[in-house]
Amino acid sequence: MPFKKLRLYPEAIEKPISEPKAEHPEILRITQEKKEPVIVAQVSQDDPASGWKQILLDGDPITISDITKVATSKYLPPTALATGGTATIWTPAAGKAIRAKRIQVSVDAATRIDFRWGTTAFESYYLPANGSVVVNLVGSNEQPAADTALTILSSAACNVTAKASGDEV
């Protein structure tokens, strides 16, 4: 079944856009402000056996390998924290920085949990008793300076467990 061409606005009828050439397939965006096509993505030239092609977006910070790459995981076993207490989830190797992709934390008492690079909070969550939160950081490029640990701080006394996944870069 052939696909119908999409018309983006009435002017497209008057001046049709030529089909992209097979050797340089492109995805074009036409806006009311700019009547000329603007390349916003390109389809990869290699055609894997599966028949899929990768769409490469201009300025896209995430690549397929960022998503499919096996991440390192660090687990914080159940730990009792006092009010204002901290625990270290992940200390990177010397000279390395952590690029977090996912962080999960569970608590047994109502509290506010701060995820921190060293002593500087970058995310805070208010959790109920027996509450959990999972934070997806893929594509956010959260990364501290080298040799900075990923820690948590609890605003109330509680037992906490956590897991972080990511890379050391």
DSSP file (Angstrom, degrees, kcal/mol; ACC not computed):
  #  RESIDUE AA STRUCTURE BP1 BP2  ACC     N-H-->O    O-->H-N    N-H-->O    O-->H-N    TCO  KAPPA ALPHA  PHI   PSI    X-CA   Y-CA   Z-CA
    1    1 A M              0   0    0      0, 0.0     2,-0.1     0, 0.0     0, 0.0   0.000 360.0 360.0 360.0 119.4    0.0    0.0    0.0
    2    2 A P        -     0   0    0      0, 0.0     2,-0.3     0, 0.0     0, 0.0  -0.401 360.0-119.0 -73.7 151.5    1.6    3.3   -1.1
    3    3 A F        -     0   0    0     -2,-0.1     2,-0.3     1,-0.0     0, 0.0  -0.640  21.2-123.8 -89.0 146.6    1.7    6.2    1.4
    4    4 A K        -     0   0    0     -2,-0.3     2,-0.2     1,-0.1    -1,-0.0  -0.643  30.8-107.3 -85.3 147.3    0.0    9.5    0.7
    5    5 A K        -     0   0    0     -2,-0.3     2,-0.5     1,-0.1    -1,-0.1  -0.514  30.6-126.5 -73.5 141.6    2.1   12.7    0.8
    6    6 A L        -     0   0    0     -2,-0.2     2,-0.6     2,-0.0    -1,-0.1  -0.771  15.1-150.3 -90.0 129.0    1.5   14.9    3.7
    7    7 A R        -     0   0    0     -2,-0.5     4,-0.0     1,-0.1     6,-0.0  -0.898   7.6-168.3-101.7 122.6    0.7   18.5    2.9
    8    8 A L        -     0   0    0     -2,-0.6    -1,-0.1     1,-0.2     3,-0.0   0.804  67.1 -11.7 -84.1 -30.5    1.9   20.8    5.7
    9    9 A Y  S >  S-     0   0    0     22,-0.0     3,-2.1     1,-0.0     4,-0.4  -0.968  77.6 -91.2-162.5 164.9    0.1   24.0    4.6
   10   10 A P  T >> S+     0   0    0      0, 0.0     3,-1.7     0, 0.0     4,-0.7   0.807 117.3  65.1 -56.3 -33.3   -1.8   25.3    1.5
   11   11 A E  H 3> S+     0   0    0      1,-0.3     4,-1.9     2,-0.2     3,-0.3   0.746  87.0  72.6 -62.8 -21.2    1.3   26.8   -0.1
   12   12 A A  H <4 S+     0   0    0     -3,-2.1    -1,-0.3     1,-0.2     5,-0.1   0.783  90.7  58.4 -64.6 -25.9    2.7   23.3   -0.5
   13   13 A I  H <4 S+     0   0    0     -3,-1.7    -1,-0.2    -4,-0.4    -2,-0.2   0.901 107.6  45.8 -68.6 -40.1    0.2   22.7   -3.2
   14   14 A E  H  < S+     0   0    0     -4,-0.7    -2,-0.2    -3,-0.3    -1,-0.2   0.873 126.8  26.4 -71.4 -37.6    1.6   25.6   -5.2
   15   15 A K  S  < S-     0   0    0     -4,-1.9    -1,-0.3     2,-0.0    -2,-0.1  -0.776  82.6-157.4-129.5  86.8    5.2   24.6   -4.8
   16   16 A P        -     0   0    0      0, 0.0     2,-0.4     0, 0.0    -3,-0.1  -0.283  18.6-121.0 -65.4 149.3    5.6   20.9   -4.2
   17   17 A I        -     0   0    0     -5,-0.1     2,-0.1     1,-0.0    -5,-0.0  -0.760  27.7-119.5 -90.5 132.7    8.8   19.7   -2.5
   18   18 A S        -     0   0    0     -2,-0.4     3,-0.1     1,-0.1    -1,-0.0  -0.367  34.5 -97.6 -70.7 152.6   10.9   17.3   -4.4
   19   19 A E        -     0   0    0      1,-0.1    -1,-0.1    -2,-0.1     3,-0.1  -0.414  45.1-101.7 -66.4 142.0   11.4   13.9   -3.0
   20   20 A P        -     0   0    0      0, 0.0     2,-0.1     0, 0.0    -1,-0.1  -0.357  43.4-102.3 -62.3 147.3   14.8   13.5   -1.1
   21   21 A K    >   -     0   0    0      3,-0.4     3,-1.0     1,-0.1     5,-0.0  -0.446  24.0-124.3 -71.9 145.4   17.4   11.7   -3.2
   22   22 A A  T 3  S+     0   0    0      1,-0.3    -1,-0.1     2,-0.1     0, 0.0   0.838 109.6  54.6 -60.6 -35.6   18.0    8.0   -2.2
   23   23 A E  T 3  S+     0   0    0      1,-0.3    -1,-0.3     0, 0.0    -2,-0.0   0.709 122.5  27.5 -76.2 -16.5   21.7    8.5   -1.6
   24   24 A H  S <  S-     0   0    0     -3,-1.0    -3,-0.4     2,-0.0    -1,-0.3  -0.462  80.5-174.3-137.7  64.9   21.0   11.4    0.9
   25   25 A P        -     0   0    0      0, 0.0    18,-1.3     0, 0.0     2,-0.3  -0.379  11.4-178.3 -65.3 138.0   17.6   10.8    2.4
   26   26 A E  E     -A   42   0A   0     16,-0.2     2,-0.6    -2,-0.1    16,-0.2  -0.946  29.7-133.0-135.9 153.8   16.6   13.7    4.7
   27   27 A I  E     -A   41   0A   0     14,-2.6    13,-2.2    -2,-0.3    14,-1.2  -0.955  33.0-157.8-106.3 124.1   13.7   14.6    6.9
   28   28 A L  E     -A   39   0A   0     -2,-0.6     2,-0.4    11,-0.2    11,-0.2  -0.760  11.8-157.9-108.3 148.1   12.6   18.2    6.2
   29   29 A R  E     -A   38   0A   0      9,-2.2     9,-1.9    -2,-0.3     2,-0.5  -0.990   7.0-171.0-122.6 131.7   10.7   20.7    8.2
   30   30 A I        -     0   0    0     -2,-0.4     2,-0.2     7,-0.2     5,-0.1  -0.988   8.0-173.4-122.4 126.8    8.8   23.6    6.7
   31   31 A T        -     0   0    0      3,-1.1   -22,-0.0    -2,-0.5   -23,-0.0  -0.713  38.2-112.3-113.8 166.5    7.4   26.3    8.9
   32   32 A Q  S    S+     0   0    0     -2,-0.2     3,-0.1     1,-0.2    -1,-0.1   0.840 117.9  53.1 -64.7 -32.1    5.1   29.3    8.1
   33   33 A E  S    S+     0   0    0      1,-0.2     2,-0.6     2,-0.1    -1,-0.2   0.897 115.7  37.8 -71.3 -39.7    8.1   31.6    8.9
   34   34 A K        -     0   0    0      1,-0.1    -3,-1.1     2,-0.1    -1,-0.2  -0.952  61.4-171.9-117.8 116.9   10.5   29.9    6.6
   35   35 A K        +     0   0    0     -2,-0.6    -1,-0.1    -5,-0.1    -3,-0.1   0.630  65.9  86.7 -82.0 -13.3    9.1   28.7    3.3
   36   36 A E  S    S-     0   0    0      1,-0.1    -5,-0.3    -6,-0.0     2,-0.1  -0.660  90.8-104.3 -86.1 142.7   12.4   26.9    2.4
   37   37 A P        -     0   0    0      0, 0.0     2,-0.5     0, 0.0    -7,-0.2  -0.393  32.0-155.7 -65.1 141.2   12.9   23.4    3.7
   38   38 A V  E     -A   29   0A   0     -9,-1.9    -9,-2.2    -4,-0.1     2,-0.5  -0.980  17.2-125.0-119.1 128.6   15.2   23.0    6.6
   39   39 A I  E     +A   28   0A   0     -2,-0.5   -11,-0.2   -11,-0.2     3,-0.1  -0.614  36.5 164.9 -74.6 123.1   17.0   19.7    7.2
   40   40 A V  E     +     0   0A   0    -13,-2.2    18,-2.3    -2,-0.5     2,-0.3   0.539  64.4   5.4-112.8 -14.8   16.2   18.5   10.8
   41   41 A A  E     -AB  27  57A   0    -14,-1.2   -14,-2.6    16,-0.2     2,-0.4  -0.985  58.8-145.1-161.5 160.0   17.3   14.9   10.5
   42   42 A Q  E     -AB  26  56A   0     14,-2.0    14,-3.2    -2,-0.3     2,-0.4  -0.981  20.6-125.3-130.8 146.0   18.9   12.4    8.2
   43   43 A V  E     - B   0  55A   0    -18,-1.3    12,-0.2    -2,-0.4    -2,-0.0  -0.759  39.9-104.8 -89.1 134.4   18.3    8.8    7.8
   44   44 A S        -     0   0    0     10,-2.9    -1,-0.1    -2,-0.4   -20,-0.0  -0.176  19.0-134.6 -59.7 151.1   21.4    6.6    8.2
   45   45 A Q  S    S+     0   0    0      8,-0.1     2,-0.3     2,-0.0    -1,-0.1   0.789  81.6  82.5 -79.2 -29.4   23.0    5.3    5.0
   46   46 A D        -     0   0    0      8,-0.1     8,-0.4     1,-0.0    -2,-0.1  -0.599  65.0-155.5 -83.0 139.5   23.5    1.7    6.3
   47   47 A D        -     0   0    0     -2,-0.3     6,-0.1     6,-0.1    -1,-0.0  -0.871  15.0-147.0-114.9  96.4   20.6   -0.6    6.1
   48   48 A P    >   -     0   0    0      0, 0.0     3,-2.3     0, 0.0     0, 0.0  -0.085  31.0-100.1 -60.5 164.8   21.0   -3.3    8.8
   49   49 A A  T 3  S+     0   0    0      1,-0.3    -2,-0.0     2,-0.1     0, 0.0   0.768 120.5  66.2 -57.2 -27.0   19.6   -6.8    8.1
   50   50 A S  T 3  S-     0   0    0      2,-0.1    -1,-0.3     1,-0.1     3,-0.1   0.681 109.5-121.4 -70.8 -15.7   16.6   -6.0   10.2
   51   51 A G    <   +     0   0    0     -3,-2.3     2,-0.2     1,-0.3    -2,-0.1   0.380  69.9 129.6  91.2  -5.3   15.5   -3.4    7.6
   52   52 A W        -     0   0    0     -5,-0.0     2,-0.4     0, 0.0    -1,-0.3  -0.554  42.1-157.4 -84.0 148.6   15.5   -0.6   10.2
   53   53 A K        -     0   0    0     -2,-0.2     2,-0.4    -6,-0.1    -6,-0.1  -0.955  18.2-121.7-121.8 146.0   17.3    2.7    9.6
   54   54 A Q        -     0   0    0     -2,-0.4   -10,-2.9    -8,-0.4     2,-0.6  -0.703  17.0-141.7 -87.6 134.6   18.4    5.0   12.3
   55   55 A I  E     -B   43   0A   0     -2,-0.4     2,-0.7   -12,-0.2   -12,-0.2  -0.871  13.2-155.8 -96.1 122.5   17.1    8.6   12.2
   56   56 A L  E     -B   42   0A   0    -14,-3.2   -14,-2.0    -2,-0.6     2,-0.3  -0.876   8.8-155.6-102.6 111.1   19.8   11.1   13.2
   57   57 A L  E >   -B   41   0A   0     -2,-0.7     3,-1.7   -16,-0.2   -16,-0.2  -0.637  25.4-105.3 -88.0 142.4   18.4   14.3   14.6
   58   58 A D  T 3  S+     0   0    0    -18,-2.3    -1,-0.1    -2,-0.3   -18,-0.0  -0.475 105.1   2.4 -62.5 129.1   20.3   17.5   14.5
   59   59 A G  T 3  S+     0   0    0      1,-0.2    -1,-0.3    -2,-0.2    -2,-0.0   0.589  87.3 156.5  72.3  10.1   21.6   18.3   18.0
   60   60 A D    <   -     0   0    0     -3,-1.7    -1,-0.2     1,-0.2    -3,-0.0  -0.586  28.6-162.7 -72.5 117.8   20.2   15.1   19.5
   61   61 A P        +     0   0    0      0, 0.0     2,-0.4     0, 0.0    -1,-0.2   0.635  67.2  75.1 -78.1 -11.9   22.3   14.4   22.6
   62   62 A I        -     0   0    0     76,-0.1     2,-0.3    77,-0.0    -2,-0.0  -0.847  60.0-170.8-105.6 133.8   21.2   10.7   22.8
   63   63 A T    >>  -     0   0    0     -2,-0.4     4,-1.0     1,-0.1     3,-0.7  -0.768  38.9-108.6-111.8 165.2   22.5    8.0   20.5
   64   64 A I  H >> S+     0   0    0     -2,-0.3     4,-2.5     1,-0.3     3,-0.7   0.888 120.6  57.5 -58.9 -39.0   21.2    4.5   20.3
   65   65 A S  H 3> S+     0   0    0      1,-0.2     4,-1.7     2,-0.2    -1,-0.3   0.814  98.6  60.8 -65.1 -28.0   24.4    3.2   22.0
   66   66 A D  H <4 S+     0   0    0     -3,-0.7    -1,-0.2     1,-0.2    -2,-0.2   0.863 112.7  37.7 -62.4 -34.6   23.6    5.5   25.0
   67   67 A I  H << S+     0   0    0     -4,-1.0    -2,-0.2    -3,-0.7    -1,-0.2   0.862 121.7  40.9 -86.2 -38.9   20.3    3.6   25.5
   68   68 A T  H  < S+     0   0    0     -4,-2.5    -2,-0.2     2,-0.1    -3,-0.2   0.624  87.1 109.8 -89.0 -13.2   21.5    0.1   24.7
   69   69 A K  S  < S-     0   0    0     -4,-1.7     2,-0.3    -5,-0.2    -4,-0.0  -0.369  78.4-109.9 -64.8 138.4   24.9    0.2   26.5
   70   70 A V        -     0   0    0     -2,-0.1     2,-0.2     1,-0.0    -1,-0.1  -0.542  38.3-145.5 -69.9 129.3   25.1   -1.9   29.6
   71   71 A A        -     0   0    0     -2,-0.3     2,-0.4    96,-0.1    96,-0.2  -0.593  12.0-113.9 -96.9 157.3   25.3    0.3   32.6
   72   72 A T  E     -C  166   0B   0     94,-3.3    94,-2.3    -2,-0.2     2,-0.4  -0.724  33.1-152.7 -84.3 138.2   27.2   -0.1   35.9
   73   73 A S  E     -C  165   0B   0     -2,-0.4     2,-0.4    92,-0.2    92,-0.2  -0.925  10.9-167.4-117.6 141.9   24.9   -0.5   38.9
   74   74 A K  E     -C  164   0B   0     90,-2.8    90,-2.5    -2,-0.4     2,-0.4  -0.994   9.4-156.6-126.5 134.1   25.7    0.4   42.5
   75   75 A Y  E     -C  163   0B   0     -2,-0.4    88,-0.2    88,-0.2    -2,-0.0  -0.930   8.8-157.2-117.3 131.4   23.4   -0.8   45.4
   76   76 A L  E     -C  162   0B   0     86,-3.4    86,-1.7    -2,-0.4     3,-0.2  -0.925  24.2-141.3-101.9 109.3   23.0    0.7   48.8
   77   77 A P  E     -     0   0B   0      0, 0.0    83,-0.1     0, 0.0    85,-0.0  -0.188  48.4 -58.4 -65.2 165.1   21.8   -2.0   51.2
   78   78 A P  E     -     0   0B   0      0, 0.0     2,-0.4     0, 0.0    83,-0.2  -0.199  68.8-178.0 -48.9 125.3   19.2   -1.0   53.8
   79   79 A T  E     -C  160   0B   0     81,-2.7    81,-2.7    -3,-0.2     2,-0.5  -0.993  26.5-129.0-134.0 133.4   20.8    1.7   55.9
   80   80 A A  E     -C  159   0B   0     -2,-0.4     2,-0.4    79,-0.2    79,-0.2  -0.727  28.1-169.0 -83.6 125.3   19.5    3.5   58.9
   81   81 A L  E     -C  158   0B   0     77,-3.4    77,-2.1    -2,-0.5     2,-0.1  -0.939  12.1-141.3-115.6 138.1   19.8    7.3   58.6
   82   82 A A    >   -     0   0    0     -2,-0.4     3,-2.8    75,-0.2    72,-0.3  -0.354  51.9 -64.4 -80.9 171.9   19.3    9.9   61.3
   83   83 A T  T 3  S+     0   0    0      1,-0.3    72,-0.2    -2,-0.1    -1,-0.2  -0.429 132.4  11.4 -57.6 126.3   17.5   13.2   60.7
   84   84 A G  T 3  S+     0   0    0     70,-1.9    -1,-0.3     1,-0.2    71,-0.2   0.585 100.4 151.1  77.4   9.9   19.8   15.0   58.2
   85   85 A G    <   -     0   0    0     -3,-2.8    69,-2.4    69,-0.4     2,-0.3  -0.378  29.8-154.3 -76.5 153.7   21.8   11.8   57.7
   86   86 A T  E     -F  153   0C   0     67,-0.2     2,-0.3    -3,-0.1    67,-0.2  -0.879  10.1-170.7-125.8 158.2   23.6   11.0   54.5
   87   87 A A  E     -F  152   0C   0     65,-1.9    65,-2.5    -2,-0.3     2,-0.5  -0.989  23.4-124.7-144.8 147.4   24.7    7.8   52.7
   88   88 A T  E     +F  151   0C   0     -2,-0.3    63,-0.3    63,-0.2     3,-0.1  -0.830  22.3 178.7 -96.2 124.8   26.9    7.3   49.7
   89   89 A I  E    S+     0   0C   0     61,-2.6     2,-0.4    -2,-0.5    62,-0.2   0.857  72.2   9.0 -87.0 -42.6   25.4    5.3   46.9
   90   90 A W  E     -F  150   0C   0     60,-1.7    60,-2.8    73,-0.1    -1,-0.3  -0.974  53.0-170.3-149.4 124.7   28.3    5.5   44.5
   91   91 A T        -     0   0    0     -2,-0.4    58,-0.1    58,-0.2     3,-0.1  -0.977  29.3-136.1-111.7 119.4   32.0    6.6   44.7
   92   92 A P        -     0   0    0      0, 0.0     3,-0.1     0, 0.0     6,-0.1  -0.241  27.0 -90.6 -73.1 163.4   33.6    6.7   41.3
   93   93 A A    >   -     0   0    0      1,-0.2     3,-2.2     4,-0.1    54,-0.4  -0.287  65.3 -70.4 -63.5 157.7   37.1    5.4   40.6
   94   94 A A  T 3  S+     0   0    0      1,-0.3    -1,-0.2    -3,-0.1     3,-0.1  -0.257 122.3  10.3 -55.1 131.2   39.9    8.0   41.0
   95   95 A G  T 3  S+     0   0    0      1,-0.3    -1,-0.3    -3,-0.1     2,-0.2   0.456 107.4 111.9  79.6   1.7   39.8   10.6   38.2
   96   96 A K    <   -     0   0    0     -3,-2.2    51,-3.3    49,-0.1    52,-0.3  -0.703  53.2-148.5-107.2 158.3   36.4    9.5   37.0
   97   97 A A        -     0   0    0     49,-0.3    72,-3.0    -2,-0.2     2,-0.4  -0.912  20.6-118.9-120.7 152.0   33.0   11.1   37.1
   98   98 A I  E     -D  168   0B   0     50,-0.4     2,-0.7    -2,-0.3    70,-0.2  -0.771  16.5-165.1 -91.1 130.5   29.6    9.4   37.3
   99   99 A R  E     -D  167   0B   0     68,-3.3    68,-1.9    -2,-0.4    44,-0.2  -0.896  22.1-151.0-111.8  98.3   27.1    9.9   34.5
  100  100 A A  E     +D  166   0B   0     42,-0.9    42,-0.4    -2,-0.7    66,-0.3  -0.434  27.0 172.4 -74.4 139.8   23.9    8.7   36.1
  101  101 A K  E    S+     0   0B   0     64,-3.3    36,-3.3     1,-0.4    37,-0.8   0.632  71.0   8.5-111.5 -30.3   21.1    7.1   34.0
  102  102 A R  E     -DE 165 136B   0     63,-1.9    63,-2.8    34,-0.2    -1,-0.4  -0.984  56.8-172.8-155.7 139.0   18.8    5.9   36.7
  103  103 A I  E     -DE 164 135B   0     32,-2.1    32,-3.6    -2,-0.3     2,-0.4  -1.000   5.6-175.5-135.5 136.0   18.4    6.3   40.4
  104  104 A Q  E     +DE 163 134B   0     59,-2.8    59,-2.3    -2,-0.4     2,-0.3  -0.984   4.1 177.7-128.9 140.2   15.9    4.5   42.7
  105  105 A V  E     -DE 162 133B   0     28,-2.2    28,-2.1    -2,-0.4     2,-0.4  -0.998   7.9-168.6-142.7 143.3   15.4    5.0   46.4
  106  106 A S  E     -DE 161 132B   0     55,-2.6    55,-2.0    -2,-0.3     2,-0.3  -0.981   6.9-172.6-129.6 143.8   13.0    3.5   48.9
  107  107 A V  E     -D  160   0B   0     24,-2.6    24,-0.4    -2,-0.4    53,-0.2  -0.915  24.5-148.1-132.4 158.4   12.3    4.6   52.5
  108  108 A D  S    S+     0   0    0     51,-1.4     2,-0.3    -2,-0.3    21,-0.1   0.464  84.0  45.6-104.9  -2.6   10.3    3.3   55.4
  109  109 A A  S    S-     0   0    0     50,-0.3    22,-0.2    20,-0.2     2,-0.1  -0.966  97.8 -89.0-136.6 153.4    9.3    6.6   56.9
  110  110 A A        +     0   0    0     -2,-0.3     2,-0.3    19,-0.1    19,-0.1  -0.414  68.5 135.0 -61.9 129.9    7.9    9.9   55.5
  111  111 A T  E     -G  127   0C   0     16,-2.1    16,-3.3    -2,-0.1     2,-0.5  -0.974  56.9-105.6-163.1 169.0   10.9   12.1   54.5
  112  112 A R  E     -G  126   0C   0     -2,-0.3    43,-2.0    14,-0.3     2,-0.5  -0.959  33.9-157.3-105.6 128.9   12.4   14.3   51.9
  113  113 A I  E     -GH 125 154C   0     12,-3.1    12,-2.5    -2,-0.5     2,-0.5  -0.920   2.9-161.0-108.2 128.8   15.3   12.6   50.0
  114  114 A D  E     -GH 124 153C   0     39,-2.4    39,-1.7    -2,-0.5     2,-0.5  -0.945   9.0-148.4-107.4 126.0   17.9   14.8   48.3
  115  115 A F  E     -GH 123 152C   0      8,-2.9     7,-2.9    -2,-0.5     8,-1.3  -0.814  31.2-173.6 -86.3 132.6   20.1   13.2   45.5
  116  116 A R  E     -GH 121 151C   0     35,-3.0    35,-2.7    -2,-0.5     2,-0.8  -0.954  37.6-138.6-135.1 146.8   23.4   15.0   45.7
  117  117 A W  E >  S-GH 120 150C   0      3,-2.7     3,-2.1    -2,-0.4     2,-0.8  -0.917  90.2 -46.4 -95.0 106.1   26.7   15.2   43.9
  118  118 A G  T 3  S-     0   0    0     31,-3.0    -2,-0.1    -2,-0.8    33,-0.1  -0.581 127.5 -22.3  67.2-109.7   29.0   15.3   47.0
  119  119 A T  T 3  S+     0   0    0     -2,-0.8     2,-0.6     2,-0.1    -1,-0.3   0.277 118.2  96.5-113.8   7.9   27.2   17.8   49.2
  120  120 A T  E <   -G  117   0C   0     -3,-2.1    -3,-2.7    -6,-0.0     2,-0.1  -0.887  68.3-138.1-106.4 116.3   25.2   19.7   46.4
  121  121 A A  E     +G  116   0C   0     -2,-0.6    -5,-0.3    -5,-0.3     3,-0.1  -0.441  26.9 170.5 -71.0 140.6   21.6   18.5   45.9
  122  122 A F  E    S+     0   0C   0     -7,-2.9     2,-0.3     1,-0.4    -6,-0.2   0.494  70.6  23.2-123.5 -13.4   20.4   18.2   42.3
  123  123 A E  E     -G  115   0C   0     -8,-1.3    -8,-2.9     2,-0.0    -1,-0.4  -0.978  62.9-168.8-149.4 141.8   17.0   16.5   42.8
  124  124 A S  E     -G  114   0C   0     -2,-0.3     2,-0.4   -10,-0.2   -10,-0.2  -0.996   4.1-175.1-133.5 140.9   14.7   16.4   45.9
  125  125 A Y  E     -G  113   0C   0    -12,-2.5   -12,-3.1    -2,-0.4     2,-0.6  -0.999  20.7-141.6-137.9 133.9   11.7   14.2   46.5
  126  126 A Y  E     -G  112   0C   0     -2,-0.4   -14,-0.3   -14,-0.3   -16,-0.1  -0.855  30.0-170.0 -91.3 118.8    9.1   14.1   49.3
  127  127 A L  E     -G  111   0C   0    -16,-3.3   -16,-2.1    -2,-0.6     3,-0.1  -0.883  15.7-132.6-115.2 142.4    8.3   10.5   50.0
  128  128 A P    >   -     0   0    0      0, 0.0     3,-1.4     0, 0.0   -21,-0.2  -0.309  51.3 -67.4 -78.1 171.0    5.6    8.9   52.1
  129  129 A A  T 3  S+     0   0    0      1,-0.3   -20,-0.2   -21,-0.1   -21,-0.2  -0.380 128.2  12.7 -57.1 138.1    6.2    6.2   54.6
  130  130 A N  T 3  S+     0   0    0      1,-0.2    -1,-0.3   -23,-0.1     2,-0.2   0.837 103.2 148.6  57.9  36.5    7.1    3.0   52.7
  131  131 A G    <   -     0   0    0     -3,-1.4   -24,-2.6   -24,-0.4     2,-0.3  -0.627  29.2-168.7-101.8 159.3    7.6    5.1   49.6
  132  132 A S  E     -E  106   0B   0    -26,-0.2     2,-0.3    -2,-0.2   -26,-0.2  -0.959   5.5-165.8-140.1 156.9    9.8    4.8   46.6
  133  133 A V  E     -E  105   0B   0    -28,-2.1   -28,-2.2    -2,-0.3     2,-0.4  -0.990   5.4-160.1-143.5 141.9   10.9    6.9   43.6
  134  134 A V  E     -E  104   0B   0     -2,-0.3     2,-0.5   -30,-0.2   -30,-0.2  -0.992  11.4-159.9-120.4 127.0   12.7    5.9   40.4
  135  135 A V  E     -E  103   0B   0    -32,-3.6   -32,-2.1    -2,-0.4     2,-0.7  -0.935   5.5-152.6-113.6 120.9   14.4    8.8   38.4
  136  136 A N  E     +E  102   0B   0     -2,-0.5   -34,-0.2   -34,-0.2   -35,-0.0  -0.832  20.0 170.3 -92.2 115.6   15.2    8.3   34.7
  137  137 A L    >>  +     0   0    0    -36,-3.3     3,-2.1    -2,-0.7     4,-0.6   0.249  25.0 137.2-110.0  10.9   18.2   10.5   33.9
  138  138 A V  T 34 S+     0   0    0    -37,-0.8   -37,-0.1     1,-0.3   -76,-0.1  -0.404  80.4  10.4 -60.1 126.3   18.8    9.1   30.3
  139  139 A G  T 34 S+     0   0    0     -2,-0.2    -1,-0.3   -78,-0.1   -38,-0.1   0.276 102.7  96.0  89.4 -11.7   19.6   12.1   28.1
  140  140 A S  T <4 S-     0   0    0     -3,-2.1    -2,-0.2   -40,-0.2     3,-0.2   0.686  77.5-144.8 -83.9 -16.5   19.8   14.6   30.9
  141  141 A N     <  -     0   0    0     -4,-0.6     2,-0.5     1,-0.2    -3,-0.1   0.855  24.9-178.4  54.9  39.7   23.6   14.3   31.0
  142  142 A E        +     0   0    0     -5,-0.4   -42,-0.9   -42,-0.4    -1,-0.2  -0.588  16.3 152.7 -66.8 116.9   23.8   14.7   34.8
  143  143 A Q        -     0   0    0     -2,-0.5   -44,-0.2   -44,-0.2     3,-0.1  -0.919  27.5-158.2-153.8 123.5   27.5   14.6   35.5
  144  144 A P        -     0   0    0      0, 0.0     3,-0.1     0, 0.0     4,-0.0  -0.184  42.8 -69.3 -86.5-174.6   29.5   16.2   38.4
  145  145 A A  S >  S-     0   0    0      1,-0.2     3,-1.1   -48,-0.1   -47,-0.3  -0.315  70.2 -77.0 -67.1 160.3   33.2   16.9   38.5
  146  146 A A  T 3  S+     0   0    0      1,-0.2   -49,-0.3   -49,-0.1    -1,-0.2  -0.231 116.9  24.0 -57.9 149.9   35.6   14.0   38.6
  147  147 A D  T 3  S+     0   0    0    -51,-3.3     2,-0.5   -54,-0.4    -1,-0.2   0.669  87.7 134.9  67.7  20.6   35.9   12.2   42.0
  148  148 A T    <   -     0   0    0     -3,-1.1   -50,-0.4   -52,-0.3    -1,-0.2  -0.894  47.1-139.4-104.0 125.1   32.5   13.4   43.2
  149  149 A A        -     0   0    0     -2,-0.5   -31,-3.0   -58,-0.1     2,-0.6  -0.419  12.3-121.1 -80.9 154.1   30.3   10.7   44.9
  150  150 A L  E     +FH  90 117C   0    -60,-2.8   -61,-2.6   -33,-0.2   -60,-1.7  -0.874  45.8 169.9 -91.7 119.1   26.6   10.3   44.4
  151  151 A T  E     -FH  88 116C   0    -35,-2.7   -35,-3.0    -2,-0.6     2,-0.3  -0.814  26.0-142.0-127.7 165.6   25.0   10.6   47.9
  152  152 A I  E     -FH  87 115C   0    -65,-2.5   -65,-1.9    -2,-0.3     2,-0.4  -0.956   7.8-159.1-126.3 150.9   21.6   10.9   49.4
  153  153 A L  E     -FH  86 114C   0    -39,-1.7   -39,-2.4    -2,-0.3     2,-0.4  -0.992   7.2-152.1-127.3 136.5   20.4   13.0   52.4
  154  154 A S  E     - H   0 113C   0    -69,-2.4   -70,-1.9    -2,-0.4   -69,-0.4  -0.919   9.4-154.5-111.0 134.7   17.3   12.3   54.4
  155  155 A S  S    S+     0   0    0    -43,-2.0     2,-0.3    -2,-0.4   -42,-0.1   0.599  83.0  34.7 -81.2 -10.6   15.3   15.1   56.2
  156  156 A A  S    S-     0   0    0    -44,-0.2     2,-0.2   -73,-0.1   -71,-0.1  -0.943  99.1 -86.6-138.5 159.5   13.9   12.6   58.7
  157  157 A A        +     0   0    0     -2,-0.3     2,-0.3   -74,-0.1   -75,-0.2  -0.487  68.3 133.1 -65.9 131.3   15.1    9.5   60.5
  158  158 A C  E     -C   81   0B   0    -77,-2.1   -77,-3.4    -2,-0.2     2,-0.4  -0.981  58.5-101.4-166.2 166.9   14.4    6.5   58.3
  159  159 A N  E     -C   80   0B   0     -2,-0.3   -51,-1.4   -79,-0.2     2,-0.3  -0.877  45.6-173.1 -96.3 136.7   15.8    3.3   56.8
  160  160 A V  E     -CD  79 107B   0    -81,-2.7   -81,-2.7    -2,-0.4     2,-0.3  -0.959  18.8-174.4-134.2 147.3   16.7    3.7   53.2
  161  161 A T  E     + D   0 106B   0    -55,-2.0   -55,-2.6    -2,-0.3     2,-0.3  -0.983  15.6 176.6-135.6 149.0   17.8    1.6   50.3
  162  162 A A  E     -CD  76 105B   0    -86,-1.7   -86,-3.4    -2,-0.3     2,-0.3  -0.980  18.0-162.7-150.7 159.0   18.9    2.8   46.9
  163  163 A K  E     -CD  75 104B   0    -59,-2.3   -59,-2.8    -2,-0.3     2,-0.4  -0.987   8.3-169.9-144.6 136.3   20.3    1.7   43.5
  164  164 A A  E     -CD  74 103B   0    -90,-2.5   -90,-2.8    -2,-0.3     2,-0.4  -0.972   1.8-166.4-126.4 143.4   22.0    3.8   40.9
  165  165 A S  E     +CD  73 102B   0    -63,-2.8   -64,-3.3    -2,-0.4   -63,-1.9  -0.972  35.6  92.3-127.1 143.7   22.9    2.9   37.3
  166  166 A G  E     -CD  72 100B   0    -94,-2.3   -94,-3.3    -2,-0.4     2,-0.3  -0.960  61.7 -71.0 170.9-153.0   25.1    4.7   34.9
  167  167 A D  E     - D   0  99B   0    -68,-1.9   -68,-3.3    -2,-0.3     2,-0.6  -0.930  24.2-129.7-133.0 154.3   28.7    5.0   33.7
  168  168 A E  E       D   0  98B   0     -2,-0.3   -70,-0.2   -70,-0.2    -2,-0.0  -0.946 360.0 360.0-102.8 123.7   32.0    6.3   35.0
  169  169 A V              0   0    0    -72,-3.0   -71,-0.1    -2,-0.6    -1,-0.1   0.359 360.0 360.0-123.4 360.0   33.6    8.6   32.4
